[in-house]
Amino acid sequence: MAITASLVKELRERTGSGMMECKKALVETDGDIEAAIELMRKSGQAKAAKKAGRTAAEGVIVIKFSDDGKKASMVEVNCETDFVAKDANFTSFADAVAERVLSSNADSVDDLLNEALHDGEETTVNTAREALISKIGENMNVRRFHRVETENGLLAGYRHGVRIGVVVELEGGDEALGKDVAMHVAATNPLCISADQVPEAELAKERDIFKAQALESGKPENIVEKIVDGRVRKFLAEITLLGQPFIKEADITVEKLLAGSGTSVIGFKRFEVGEGIEKKQENFAEEVMAQIGG
């Protein structure tokens, strides 16, 4: 039987295992997905397979820098509960994954899962993940990662607790300024660096809304455009890094802060644990009663 991409995808979703492990199991079972799951369980992936369907929306963000400061990595590793997010075994695994990202050329999480967790060892990132699931008893995932390298710029980072992480690349400035900018991004979550980076469709949508609001208020047509222009300027200041008031000194913008030292922002990346993941609302009383009844 042909091993299709959709078959591999289904097995991945049902087991939480890496693409290569799923493909290998399907090849060995001639495409029989139930037999493949059974095979993977027999090979020590039982708990990982059983728990893969459970929502993992807690976890940590980890940031690592190379010794010369020219490369940085940031990863989000998820688990099911805040309690496990503080477990030393879990945080050690997340740290090791971030270190692997730093030295890796992997372009995707699938590629990363199949790499050795530590240099010179056979244990892959995914094998280590599955072993940790079996040990702790919660579903866990390496959700995403970011890697950046600079030649002449400066990389800086900031982590707010363990749930929000930011890495910024500056041209000019120093480490203290870089940390301040990263802290600002963590707090305000800007859409982009400057107004010219705001998507035209987004800007047009907001302009239409502002115009409709102004017309609804009964303002004359010649005044409406001025009102809309003013609201658009305010909107851009709110969503762009350079337009926002600096969190440590609200009477100056980030743009003015950077201009004071001739610094510019080349780019930034912000991760927040669980953003975009739909959390299942648990009724623990019902769950306990169901377990008693079952």
C-alpha positions as a Markdown table, in Angstrom:
| # | Residue | x | y | z |
|---|---|---|---|---|
| 1 | Met | 0.0 | 0.0 | 0.0 |
| 2 | Ala | 1.3 | 3.5 | -0.9 |
| 3 | Ile | 2.2 | 5.5 | 2.2 |
| 4 | Thr | 0.6 | 8.9 | 1.4 |
| 5 | Ala | 1.3 | 12.2 | 3.1 |
| 6 | Ser | -2.3 | 12.3 | 4.4 |
| 7 | Leu | -1.8 | 8.9 | 6.0 |
| 8 | Val | 1.4 | 10.1 | 7.7 |
| 9 | Lys | -0.4 | 13.3 | 8.8 |
| 10 | Glu | -3.2 | 11.3 | 10.4 |
| 11 | Leu | -0.8 | 9.0 | 12.3 |
| 12 | Arg | 1.1 | 12.1 | 13.5 |
| 13 | Glu | -2.1 | 13.7 | 14.8 |
| 14 | Arg | -3.1 | 10.5 | 16.6 |
| 15 | Thr | 0.2 | 9.7 | 18.2 |
| 16 | Gly | 2.0 | 13.1 | 18.5 |
| 17 | Ser | 5.1 | 11.4 | 17.1 |
| 18 | Gly | 7.5 | 12.8 | 14.5 |
| 19 | Met | 7.0 | 12.5 | 10.8 |
| 20 | Met | 9.9 | 10.0 | 10.2 |
| 21 | Glu | 8.7 | 7.7 | 13.1 |
| 22 | Cys | 5.2 | 7.7 | 11.7 |
| 23 | Lys | 6.3 | 7.0 | 8.1 |
| 24 | Lys | 8.6 | 4.1 | 9.3 |
| 25 | Ala | 5.8 | 2.5 | 11.3 |
| 26 | Leu | 3.4 | 2.8 | 8.3 |
| 27 | Val | 6.0 | 1.2 | 6.0 |
| 28 | Glu | 6.5 | -1.7 | 8.5 |
| 29 | Thr | 2.7 | -2.2 | 8.7 |
| 30 | Asp | 2.0 | -1.8 | 5.0 |
| 31 | Gly | -0.1 | 1.3 | 5.6 |
| 32 | Asp | -2.4 | -0.1 | 8.3 |
| 33 | Ile | -2.7 | 2.8 | 10.7 |
| 34 | Glu | -4.2 | 0.9 | 13.6 |
| 35 | Ala | -1.3 | -1.7 | 13.4 |
| 36 | Ala | 1.1 | 1.2 | 13.1 |
| 37 | Ile | -0.2 | 2.7 | 16.4 |
| 38 | Glu | 0.1 | -0.7 | 18.1 |
| 39 | Leu | 3.6 | -1.1 | 16.8 |
| 40 | Met | 4.6 | 2.3 | 18.1 |
| 41 | Arg | 3.1 | 1.5 | 21.5 |
| 42 | Lys | 5.0 | -1.7 | 21.7 |
| 43 | Ser | 8.3 | 0.1 | 20.9 |
| 44 | Gly | 7.8 | 2.3 | 24.0 |
| 45 | Gln | 5.7 | 5.1 | 22.6 |
| 46 | Ala | 2.5 | 3.9 | 24.3 |
| 47 | Lys | 1.9 | 6.8 | 26.7 |
| 48 | Ala | 2.9 | 9.4 | 24.1 |
| 49 | Ala | 0.3 | 7.9 | 21.7 |
| 50 | Lys | -2.4 | 7.8 | 24.3 |
| 51 | Lys | -1.9 | 11.4 | 25.5 |
| 52 | Ala | -1.3 | 13.0 | 22.1 |
| 53 | Gly | -4.9 | 14.1 | 21.8 |
| 54 | Arg | -4.8 | 16.1 | 25.0 |
| 55 | Thr | -4.4 | 19.9 | 24.7 |
| 56 | Ala | -0.9 | 21.1 | 25.7 |
| 57 | Ala | -1.3 | 24.9 | 26.1 |
| 58 | Glu | 1.0 | 25.5 | 29.1 |
| 59 | Gly | 4.7 | 25.4 | 29.0 |
| 60 | Val | 7.8 | 27.6 | 28.7 |
| 61 | Ile | 9.6 | 29.9 | 26.3 |
| 62 | Val | 13.4 | 29.5 | 26.3 |
| 63 | Ile | 16.0 | 31.8 | 24.7 |
| 64 | Lys | 19.6 | 30.9 | 24.0 |
| 65 | Phe | 22.5 | 32.9 | 22.6 |
| 66 | Ser | 25.8 | 31.7 | 21.0 |
| 67 | Asp | 29.0 | 32.6 | 22.9 |
| 68 | Asp | 29.8 | 35.4 | 20.4 |
| 69 | Gly | 26.3 | 36.8 | 20.7 |
| 70 | Lys | 25.8 | 36.6 | 16.9 |
| 71 | Lys | 23.2 | 33.9 | 16.9 |
| 72 | Ala | 20.0 | 33.4 | 19.0 |
| 73 | Ser | 17.3 | 30.8 | 19.3 |
| 74 | Met | 13.9 | 30.9 | 20.9 |
| 75 | Val | 11.6 | 27.9 | 21.4 |
| 76 | Glu | 8.1 | 27.2 | 22.8 |
| 77 | Val | 7.7 | 23.8 | 24.5 |
| 78 | Asn | 4.3 | 23.0 | 25.7 |
| 79 | Cys | 2.8 | 20.7 | 28.3 |
| 80 | Glu | -0.7 | 20.4 | 29.8 |
| 81 | Thr | -0.4 | 22.0 | 33.2 |
| 82 | Asp | 1.5 | 24.9 | 34.8 |
| 83 | Phe | 2.7 | 22.5 | 37.5 |
| 84 | Val | 4.6 | 20.4 | 34.9 |
| 85 | Ala | 5.9 | 23.6 | 33.3 |
| 86 | Lys | 7.9 | 24.1 | 36.5 |
| 87 | Asp | 9.2 | 20.5 | 36.7 |
| 88 | Ala | 13.0 | 20.3 | 36.5 |
| 89 | Asn | 12.9 | 17.5 | 33.9 |
| 90 | Phe | 10.6 | 19.4 | 31.7 |
| 91 | Thr | 12.6 | 22.7 | 31.9 |
| 92 | Ser | 15.8 | 20.8 | 31.3 |
| 93 | Phe | 14.4 | 19.3 | 28.1 |
| 94 | Ala | 13.2 | 22.7 | 26.9 |
| 95 | Asp | 16.7 | 24.1 | 27.5 |
| 96 | Ala | 18.3 | 21.3 | 25.6 |
| 97 | Val | 15.9 | 21.8 | 22.7 |
| 98 | Ala | 16.8 | 25.5 | 22.6 |
| 99 | Glu | 20.5 | 24.6 | 22.5 |
| 100 | Arg | 19.8 | 22.2 | 19.7 |
| 101 | Val | 18.0 | 24.9 | 17.7 |
| 102 | Leu | 20.9 | 27.2 | 18.2 |
| 103 | Ser | 23.4 | 24.7 | 16.6 |
| 104 | Ser | 20.9 | 23.2 | 14.1 |
| 105 | Asn | 20.0 | 24.0 | 10.5 |
| 106 | Ala | 16.5 | 22.5 | 10.9 |
| 107 | Asp | 13.9 | 24.5 | 9.0 |
| 108 | Ser | 10.8 | 23.0 | 10.6 |
| 109 | Val | 9.7 | 21.3 | 13.9 |
| 110 | Asp | 9.5 | 18.0 | 12.0 |
| 111 | Asp | 13.2 | 18.3 | 11.0 |
| 112 | Leu | 14.2 | 19.3 | 14.5 |
| 113 | Leu | 12.4 | 16.3 | 16.1 |
| 114 | Asn | 14.5 | 13.9 | 14.2 |
| 115 | Glu | 17.8 | 15.5 | 15.2 |
| 116 | Ala | 19.9 | 14.3 | 18.2 |
| 117 | Leu | 19.0 | 16.2 | 21.3 |
| 118 | His | 22.6 | 16.3 | 22.4 |
| 119 | Asp | 25.8 | 16.1 | 20.2 |
| 120 | Gly | 27.2 | 12.6 | 20.0 |
| 121 | Glu | 24.1 | 10.8 | 21.3 |
| 122 | Glu | 21.5 | 8.7 | 19.4 |
| 123 | Thr | 18.5 | 10.0 | 21.4 |
| 124 | Thr | 16.5 | 12.3 | 19.1 |
| 125 | Val | 14.5 | 15.3 | 20.3 |
| 126 | Asn | 11.3 | 13.3 | 19.7 |
| 127 | Thr | 12.5 | 10.2 | 21.5 |
| 128 | Ala | 13.5 | 12.3 | 24.5 |
| 129 | Arg | 10.0 | 14.0 | 24.3 |
| 130 | Glu | 8.2 | 10.7 | 24.3 |
| 131 | Ala | 10.3 | 9.4 | 27.1 |
| 132 | Leu | 9.4 | 12.5 | 29.2 |
| 133 | Ile | 5.7 | 12.0 | 28.4 |
| 134 | Ser | 6.0 | 8.4 | 29.7 |
| 135 | Lys | 7.8 | 9.6 | 32.8 |
| 136 | Ile | 5.7 | 12.6 | 33.8 |
| 137 | Gly | 2.4 | 11.5 | 32.3 |
| 138 | Glu | 1.4 | 14.6 | 30.3 |
| 139 | Asn | 1.3 | 15.4 | 26.6 |
| 140 | Met | 4.2 | 17.6 | 25.5 |
| 141 | Asn | 5.1 | 19.2 | 22.2 |
| 142 | Val | 7.9 | 21.3 | 20.7 |
| 143 | Arg | 5.5 | 23.8 | 19.1 |
| 144 | Arg | 7.7 | 26.3 | 17.3 |
| 145 | Phe | 11.1 | 27.8 | 17.2 |
| 146 | His | 12.9 | 30.9 | 15.9 |
| 147 | Arg | 16.5 | 31.2 | 15.0 |
| 148 | Val | 18.3 | 34.4 | 13.9 |
| 149 | Glu | 21.9 | 35.2 | 13.1 |
| 150 | Thr | 23.5 | 38.7 | 12.5 |
| 151 | Glu | 26.8 | 39.7 | 11.0 |
| 152 | Asn | 27.2 | 43.3 | 12.1 |
| 153 | Gly | 24.1 | 43.9 | 14.2 |
| 154 | Leu | 23.3 | 43.3 | 17.9 |
| 155 | Leu | 21.0 | 40.6 | 19.2 |
| 156 | Ala | 19.2 | 41.0 | 22.5 |
| 157 | Gly | 16.5 | 39.2 | 24.3 |
| 158 | Tyr | 14.0 | 39.4 | 27.2 |
| 159 | Arg | 11.9 | 36.8 | 28.9 |
| 160 | His | 9.0 | 37.8 | 31.1 |
| 161 | Gly | 8.8 | 34.9 | 33.6 |
| 162 | Val | 8.7 | 31.8 | 31.4 |
| 163 | Arg | 5.6 | 32.6 | 29.3 |
| 164 | Ile | 6.7 | 35.5 | 27.1 |
| 165 | Gly | 10.0 | 35.7 | 25.1 |
| 166 | Val | 11.3 | 38.3 | 22.7 |
| 167 | Val | 14.5 | 38.4 | 20.5 |
| 168 | Val | 15.4 | 41.7 | 18.8 |
| 169 | Glu | 18.1 | 42.5 | 16.2 |
| 170 | Leu | 19.4 | 46.1 | 16.3 |
| 171 | Glu | 21.8 | 48.1 | 14.2 |
| 172 | Gly | 23.8 | 50.2 | 16.6 |
| 173 | Gly | 23.0 | 50.6 | 20.3 |
| 174 | Asp | 24.1 | 48.3 | 23.1 |
| 175 | Glu | 22.9 | 45.3 | 25.1 |
| 176 | Ala | 21.0 | 47.5 | 27.7 |
| 177 | Leu | 19.1 | 49.3 | 24.9 |
| 178 | Gly | 18.4 | 45.9 | 23.2 |
| 179 | Lys | 17.0 | 44.5 | 26.4 |
| 180 | Asp | 14.8 | 47.6 | 26.9 |
| 181 | Val | 13.4 | 47.3 | 23.3 |
| 182 | Ala | 12.8 | 43.5 | 23.8 |
| 183 | Met | 11.0 | 44.3 | 27.1 |
| 184 | His | 8.9 | 46.9 | 25.4 |
| 185 | Val | 7.9 | 44.4 | 22.7 |
| 186 | Ala | 7.0 | 41.8 | 25.4 |
| 187 | Ala | 4.7 | 44.3 | 27.1 |
| 188 | Thr | 3.0 | 45.8 | 24.0 |
| 189 | Asn | 3.1 | 43.2 | 21.3 |
| 190 | Pro | 3.4 | 45.5 | 18.3 |
| 191 | Leu | 2.2 | 44.3 | 14.9 |
| 192 | Cys | 5.4 | 45.4 | 13.1 |
| 193 | Ile | 8.3 | 47.8 | 13.3 |
| 194 | Ser | 7.0 | 50.8 | 11.4 |
| 195 | Ala | 3.9 | 52.2 | 9.6 |
| 196 | Asp | 5.2 | 51.3 | 6.1 |
| 197 | Gln | 5.1 | 47.6 | 7.1 |
| 198 | Val | 1.4 | 47.6 | 8.0 |
| 199 | Pro | -0.5 | 45.5 | 5.4 |
| 200 | Glu | -2.5 | 47.7 | 3.0 |
| 201 | Ala | -5.6 | 45.5 | 3.5 |
| 202 | Glu | -5.4 | 46.0 | 7.3 |
| 203 | Leu | -5.0 | 49.8 | 6.9 |
| 204 | Ala | -7.9 | 50.0 | 4.4 |
| 205 | Lys | -10.2 | 48.0 | 6.7 |
| 206 | Glu | -9.5 | 50.3 | 9.6 |
| 207 | Arg | -9.9 | 53.4 | 7.4 |
| 208 | Asp | -13.4 | 52.2 | 6.3 |
| 209 | Ile | -14.4 | 51.6 | 9.9 |
| 210 | Phe | -13.2 | 55.0 | 11.0 |
| 211 | Lys | -15.1 | 56.7 | 8.1 |
| 212 | Ala | -18.3 | 54.8 | 8.8 |
| 213 | Gln | -18.1 | 55.9 | 12.4 |
| 214 | Ala | -17.5 | 59.5 | 11.5 |
| 215 | Leu | -20.4 | 59.6 | 9.0 |
| 216 | Glu | -22.7 | 57.9 | 11.5 |
| 217 | Ser | -22.0 | 60.7 | 14.0 |
| 218 | Gly | -23.3 | 63.2 | 11.5 |
| 219 | Lys | -20.1 | 65.0 | 10.8 |
| 220 | Pro | -20.0 | 67.0 | 7.5 |
| 221 | Glu | -18.1 | 65.3 | 4.6 |
| 222 | Asn | -15.3 | 67.9 | 4.5 |
| 223 | Ile | -14.6 | 67.1 | 8.2 |
| 224 | Val | -14.8 | 63.4 | 7.9 |
| 225 | Glu | -11.6 | 62.9 | 6.0 |
| 226 | Lys | -9.6 | 64.9 | 8.6 |
| 227 | Ile | -11.1 | 62.8 | 11.4 |
| 228 | Val | -10.3 | 59.6 | 9.6 |
| 229 | Asp | -6.7 | 60.7 | 8.9 |
| 230 | Gly | -6.3 | 61.5 | 12.6 |
| 231 | Arg | -7.6 | 58.2 | 13.7 |
| 232 | Val | -5.4 | 56.3 | 11.2 |
| 233 | Arg | -2.3 | 58.1 | 12.6 |
| 234 | Lys | -3.4 | 57.1 | 16.1 |
| 235 | Phe | -4.0 | 53.5 | 15.0 |
| 236 | Leu | -0.6 | 53.3 | 13.4 |
| 237 | Ala | 1.1 | 54.7 | 16.6 |
| 238 | Glu | -0.7 | 52.0 | 18.7 |
| 239 | Ile | 0.3 | 49.0 | 16.6 |
| 240 | Thr | 3.8 | 49.9 | 15.4 |
| 241 | Leu | 6.9 | 49.5 | 17.6 |
| 242 | Leu | 8.4 | 52.9 | 16.6 |
| 243 | Gly | 5.1 | 54.7 | 17.1 |
| 244 | Gln | 4.4 | 53.4 | 20.6 |
| 245 | Pro | 5.2 | 55.4 | 23.8 |
| 246 | Phe | 8.3 | 53.7 | 25.4 |
| 247 | Ile | 7.1 | 51.7 | 28.4 |
| 248 | Lys | 9.8 | 53.1 | 30.7 |
| 249 | Glu | 9.4 | 56.7 | 29.6 |
| 250 | Ala | 5.9 | 57.4 | 28.3 |
| 251 | Asp | 6.6 | 60.9 | 27.0 |
| 252 | Ile | 8.9 | 59.7 | 24.3 |
| 253 | Thr | 8.2 | 57.2 | 21.5 |
| 254 | Val | 10.4 | 54.1 | 20.8 |
| 255 | Glu | 11.4 | 55.9 | 17.6 |
| 256 | Lys | 12.7 | 58.9 | 19.6 |
| 257 | Leu | 14.4 | 56.6 | 22.1 |
| 258 | Leu | 16.4 | 54.9 | 19.3 |
| 259 | Ala | 17.2 | 58.1 | 17.5 |
| 260 | Gly | 19.0 | 59.4 | 20.5 |
| 261 | Ser | 21.7 | 56.8 | 20.0 |
| 262 | Gly | 21.5 | 56.4 | 16.2 |
| 263 | Thr | 20.0 | 52.9 | 16.6 |
| 264 | Ser | 17.5 | 51.1 | 14.3 |
| 265 | Val | 15.5 | 47.9 | 14.7 |
| 266 | Ile | 16.2 | 45.3 | 12.1 |
| 267 | Gly | 13.6 | 42.8 | 13.3 |
| 268 | Phe | 12.0 | 41.2 | 16.3 |
| 269 | Lys | 10.2 | 38.0 | 17.2 |
| 270 | Arg | 7.8 | 37.5 | 20.1 |
| 271 | Phe | 6.5 | 34.2 | 21.5 |
| 272 | Glu | 3.8 | 33.8 | 24.1 |
| 273 | Val | 3.0 | 30.4 | 25.6 |
| 274 | Gly | -0.2 | 29.0 | 24.3 |
| 275 | Glu | -1.2 | 31.9 | 22.0 |
| 276 | Gly | -3.5 | 30.6 | 19.3 |
| 277 | Ile | -4.1 | 27.3 | 21.0 |
| 278 | Glu | -7.8 | 26.6 | 21.9 |
| 279 | Lys | -7.8 | 25.3 | 25.4 |
| 280 | Lys | -10.4 | 22.7 | 26.4 |
| 281 | Gln | -12.5 | 23.8 | 29.3 |
| 282 | Glu | -12.5 | 21.0 | 31.8 |
| 283 | Asn | -15.2 | 20.4 | 34.3 |
| 284 | Phe | -13.2 | 18.6 | 37.0 |
| 285 | Ala | -16.3 | 17.6 | 39.0 |
| 286 | Glu | -17.8 | 15.9 | 36.0 |
| 287 | Glu | -14.4 | 14.3 | 35.2 |
| 288 | Val | -14.1 | 12.8 | 38.7 |
| 289 | Met | -17.6 | 11.5 | 38.6 |
| 290 | Ala | -17.0 | 10.0 | 35.2 |
| 291 | Gln | -13.9 | 8.2 | 36.4 |
| 292 | Ile | -15.8 | 6.9 | 39.5 |
| 293 | Gly | -18.6 | 5.7 | 37.3 |
| 294 | Gly | -16.2 | 4.1 | 34.8 |
